[in-house]
Amino acid sequence: MAEQQEGKRIPNVTFRTRVKGEWRNVTTDEIFKGKTVAVFSLPGAFTPTCSSTHVPGYNSLAPAFFENGVDRIVCISVNDAFVMNEWAADQGAENVLFLPDGNGEFTAGMGQLVDKGDLGFGKRSWRYSMLVRDGVVEKMFVEPNKPGDPFEVSDAATMLAYINPQARKPDQVAILTRDGCTYCAQAKALLADRGIDYVELPLTHNIRNKALGAIAGSQTVPQIFINGQRIGGYEELKRWAARAA
């Protein structure tokens, strides 16, 4: 079963990656030397928990990690470079560096290589996370020894709480818009001026009325949602921004 490695140096290995269609060797020194790195490792690319929760969690909280001294966030899986690149593109996780541990050398050196043969996976990584400072493991969160694929302690929120219990998490912002909407443009400009990252969901004419009524209980755009709550339109966003300043 997976092992704790706190206080030990990470394995010295070379990751075989693909960059712009060419092979590129990346050493652990390139990733970890002189850096503070948050690492999370998981059983496989494109698998349910890894894709729906583990990667998105670290990607969305990345600004808070960077504000609290983390230089980079790394996802490691026992998959080849082609699979990891496709998964990275599918996830759109621009804040996370995906590293392929195709032969499982890094994972084995960390004591995390386990047999997932019952699932047809072969040898894979146990799910864990760790904070590495200049190549030395400071803290490690290893999932408990339970059947299946436990996901209880290696999440991004747990790691961030260890680094700084008072860390402020970035706001999760979504804005419903339509083409040619002046107030939509003004709302996006306000968010950009405040340095607030957001996702825009443009609504086409065919679905706009039904979607707005179902989601926002309104027929006007923009409609802004922050941390799961509906703020409203542009005027409401201005008042929210004034209070948050």
C-alpha positions in Angstrom: 0.0 0.0 0.0 1.0 3.6 -0.5 3.7 5.1 1.8 4.3 8.4 3.5 7.4 10.2 2.3 7.4 13.4 4.4 11.0 14.7 4.9 12.4 12.7 2.0 13.6 13.9 -1.4 11.5 13.1 -4.3 12.7 10.5 -6.8 15.2 11.7 -9.5 13.5 10.7 -12.7 13.0 12.0 -16.3 9.5 12.6 -17.6 9.0 11.9 -21.3 6.7 14.7 -22.5 5.4 15.9 -25.8 5.6 19.6 -26.7 4.3 20.9 -30.1 4.6 17.4 -31.5 8.2 16.8 -30.4 9.5 14.6 -27.5 11.0 16.6 -24.6 12.7 15.2 -21.6 11.8 17.0 -18.4 13.8 16.2 -15.2 12.6 16.5 -11.7 15.2 19.2 -11.1 13.6 21.3 -13.8 10.3 21.0 -12.0 11.2 21.1 -8.3 14.7 22.6 -7.8 14.4 25.9 -5.9 10.6 25.8 -6.2 7.6 25.3 -4.0 5.3 22.8 -5.8 1.9 21.5 -5.0 1.6 18.0 -6.5 -1.4 15.8 -6.9 -1.3 12.3 -8.3 -4.3 10.1 -9.4 -5.1 6.7 -10.9 -5.7 7.8 -14.5 -6.5 10.4 -17.1 -10.1 10.8 -18.2 -11.3 8.8 -15.2 -14.5 10.2 -13.4 -13.3 11.6 -10.1 -10.0 12.8 -11.6 -11.7 14.7 -14.4 -14.8 16.0 -12.5 -13.3 17.0 -9.2 -9.6 16.5 -8.6 -8.1 18.5 -11.6 -10.9 21.2 -11.6 -10.4 21.8 -7.9 -6.7 22.5 -8.2 -7.1 24.6 -11.3 -9.9 26.8 -9.9 -8.0 27.4 -6.6 -4.7 28.0 -8.4 -4.7 31.8 -7.9 -4.9 31.3 -4.1 -2.0 28.8 -4.2 0.1 31.2 -6.2 -0.7 34.1 -3.8 0.4 31.9 -0.9 3.9 31.0 -2.2 3.3 28.0 -4.5 5.3 28.4 -7.7 3.5 25.7 -9.7 0.8 23.0 -9.5 1.6 19.6 -11.0 -0.6 16.7 -11.8 1.1 13.3 -12.2 -0.5 10.1 -13.5 0.8 6.8 -14.8 -0.2 7.6 -18.4 1.8 8.3 -21.5 2.4 11.8 -22.9 -0.1 11.5 -25.7 -2.9 10.7 -23.2 -1.9 13.3 -20.7 -1.7 16.0 -23.4 -5.2 15.2 -24.7 -6.5 15.1 -21.1 -4.9 18.5 -20.4 -6.6 20.0 -23.5 -9.9 18.5 -22.6 -9.7 19.8 -19.0 -8.7 23.3 -20.0 -6.7 23.5 -16.8 -4.3 26.2 -17.8 -3.0 26.5 -14.2 -1.9 22.9 -13.9 1.2 21.2 -15.4 0.3 17.7 -16.5 3.3 15.3 -16.2 3.2 11.7 -17.7 4.8 9.1 -15.6 4.3 6.5 -18.3 6.6 3.8 -16.8 5.5 4.6 -13.2 9.1 5.3 -12.2 8.3 8.5 -10.2 5.2 6.9 -8.7 7.1 3.8 -7.6 9.9 5.9 -6.1 7.3 7.7 -4.1 5.9 4.4 -2.8 2.6 5.1 -4.4 2.5 2.5 -7.2 -0.4 0.1 -6.7 -2.0 -2.8 -8.6 -5.3 -1.8 -10.3 -5.4 -5.0 -12.3 -8.9 -5.7 -11.1 -10.0 -2.7 -13.2 -7.8 -3.6 -16.2 -5.5 -0.6 -15.4 -2.4 -2.5 -14.4 0.0 -0.6 -12.2 -1.2 2.9 -11.4 -0.8 5.6 -8.8 -2.6 5.7 -5.5 -4.4 9.0 -5.1 -2.4 11.5 -3.0 -1.1 15.1 -2.9 2.0 16.7 -1.5 3.7 20.0 -1.0 7.3 19.9 -2.2 9.9 22.6 -1.3 13.1 22.5 -3.2 12.7 18.8 -3.9 11.9 17.7 -0.4 8.4 16.5 0.6 7.1 18.8 3.4 3.6 17.5 3.7 1.7 14.6 2.1 -1.9 13.7 2.1 -2.4 10.1 1.2 -5.9 8.7 0.6 -6.9 6.0 3.2 -6.6 2.3 2.5 -10.1 1.6 1.4 -11.6 -0.4 -1.5 -12.2 1.5 -4.7 -10.9 5.0 -5.2 -11.2 7.1 -2.0 -11.1 10.8 -2.4 -11.1 12.4 1.1 -7.8 14.2 1.8 -5.9 14.9 -1.5 -8.2 17.6 -2.8 -7.1 21.2 -3.4 -9.0 22.7 -0.5 -7.3 20.5 2.0 -3.9 21.3 0.6 -4.6 25.1 0.5 -5.8 24.9 4.1 -2.5 23.3 5.1 -0.5 26.0 3.4 -2.6 28.9 4.8 -5.8 28.2 6.7 -6.8 31.9 6.2 -6.2 31.8 2.4 -8.9 33.6 0.4 -10.3 31.5 -2.3 -11.0 33.1 -5.7 -14.5 33.9 -6.5 -16.2 31.6 -9.1 -17.9 33.8 -11.6 -20.1 33.0 -14.6 -21.9 35.5 -16.8 -24.7 34.8 -19.2 -24.6 37.0 -22.3 -25.8 37.5 -25.9 -24.2 39.1 -28.9 -24.6 42.8 -29.2 -25.5 43.4 -25.6 -24.0 46.7 -24.4 -24.6 45.9 -20.7 -22.9 42.5 -21.2 -19.8 44.2 -22.5 -19.9 46.7 -19.6 -20.2 43.9 -17.1 -17.3 42.0 -18.6 -15.2 45.1 -18.6 -16.0 45.8 -14.9 -14.9 42.2 -14.0 -11.7 42.5 -16.1 -10.9 45.9 -14.5 -11.2 44.3 -11.1 -9.0 41.4 -12.1 -11.8 38.9 -11.6 -11.6 35.8 -13.7 -14.9 34.7 -15.1 -16.4 32.2 -17.6 -18.8 33.6 -20.2 -21.8 31.6 -21.4 -23.1 33.2 -24.6 -26.7 32.3 -25.3 -28.0 31.9 -28.8 -31.4 33.2 -29.8 -32.9 29.7 -30.0 -32.3 28.9 -26.4 -31.9 32.3 -24.7 -35.5 32.8 -23.4 -36.0 29.3 -22.1 -32.5 29.2 -20.6 -32.7 32.6 -18.9 -36.1 31.8 -17.4 -35.0 28.4 -16.1 -31.6 29.5 -14.8 -32.0 33.1 -13.7 -35.7 33.6 -13.5 -35.3 36.6 -15.8 -35.4 37.4 -19.5 -32.6 40.0 -19.5 -28.9 39.7 -19.9 -26.3 39.9 -18.6 -27.0 37.6 -15.6 -24.0 37.2 -13.3 -23.6 34.3 -10.8 -20.9 34.4 -8.2 -20.0 31.4 -5.9 -23.3 29.7 -6.7 -25.5 32.8 -6.1 -27.3 34.9 -8.7 -26.1 38.5 -8.4 -28.3 39.8 -11.2 -27.5 42.2 -14.1 -25.0 44.9 -14.7 -26.3 47.4 -12.1 -26.4 44.6 -9.4 -22.8 43.7 -10.4 -21.7 47.3 -9.8 -23.2 47.3 -6.3 -21.6 43.9 -5.5 -18.2 45.2 -6.7 -18.5 48.3 -4.6 -19.2 46.3 -1.5 -16.3 43.9 -2.3 -13.8 46.7 -2.8 
